[in-house]
Amino acid sequence: MTQQVSENVDVVIVGAGAAGLSAALTLGRARRSVLVVDDNTPRNAPAERSHAFLTRDGAPPSEIVEIGSDEAKGYGVRFRQGRATFAEQVEGGFRVVLDDGGAVRGRRLLITTGLTDGLPEIEGLHQQWGKGVLHCPYCHGWEVRGRAIGVIGTNSMAVHMALLWRQWSGNVTLFSHTAPELDDEQYERLAARGVRVIEGVVTAVESVDGVVSGIRVDGRRSFPVEVGVVGTTMTARSELLEGLGVEPEAMEMRGHVIAHKVPVDAMGATSVPGVYAAGNAAGGGINSDLVEEDTVAAVVARRG
């Protein structure tokens, strides 16, 4: 049974994070009818505060979303709570089906559902994710500066990550875990910066009263740390895009796949006409696309 379309707008945006809200604001100011669909499952939900976000440094993620939503609403942007489960191309645009059984339609479709983080299966790590176990020094490094930091190696970026976190603390330990075996040059680089290396597989991230206290190796040796660091495998939440024929592609660094991203052009357009996947840059691109379509239609009408 085909779900009845309850709203028909210029642009449907799926995802109300910073990227989606930036695009919504741009499009709202361009006097476009915009509907933002969001299921309230942001990537940064475990984090208590957002950092390095100009004018909102240290604000809770939910506060930034609330402020951004209010700004977009000021330009007529509408919001709908729910999870988009399916999208298809229809005459004149795209139909998006929601988990409540409803459907909405837009002349253009923008997917800004963000990423998911793939974490290694280590006892205690998931419980500390976004709190005592971190991944981005630019997001959290200042807050843990000077503390004992343990970097858990999971891929070929392990040495780079350890040296990077060394900028924030003189007490950094690299736990080799499942990272490739280090060569002599890498050992020398780490030693020169005072980063010690612990061989073996990490079996647990330990904590006391909810605070990280150590990293256990090979199930028996425990090393005191105050902060854990782990590299994640970032995967685009691209289910809707894949259903439309847009496939994510691997993103490699130092010979290791660190993420899967959606290929887009400079304006956020995917390989499917009318479908975008980006943030504020996409807002301008979508509006330009719609202006061209409106102009073509106006020319045809005038000639008629």
ABEGO torsion letter per residue (X at the ends): XBBBBABBBABBBBEABAAAAAAAAAAAAAGBBBBBBBAGBBAAAABABBBGBBGABGBBAAAAAAAAAAAAAAAGBBBBBEBBABBBBBBGEBBBBBAAGBBBBBABBBBAAEBBBBBBBBBGAAAABGBABBABAAAAAAAABGBBBBBBBABAAAAAAAAAAAAABABBBBBAEABBBBBAAAAAAAAAAGBBBBBEBBABBBBBGGBBABBBBGGABBBBBABBBBBBBBBBBAAAAAAAGBBBBBBBBGGBBABBBBBBBAAGBBABBGBBBBBAAAAAAAAAAAAAAAAAAAAAAAAX
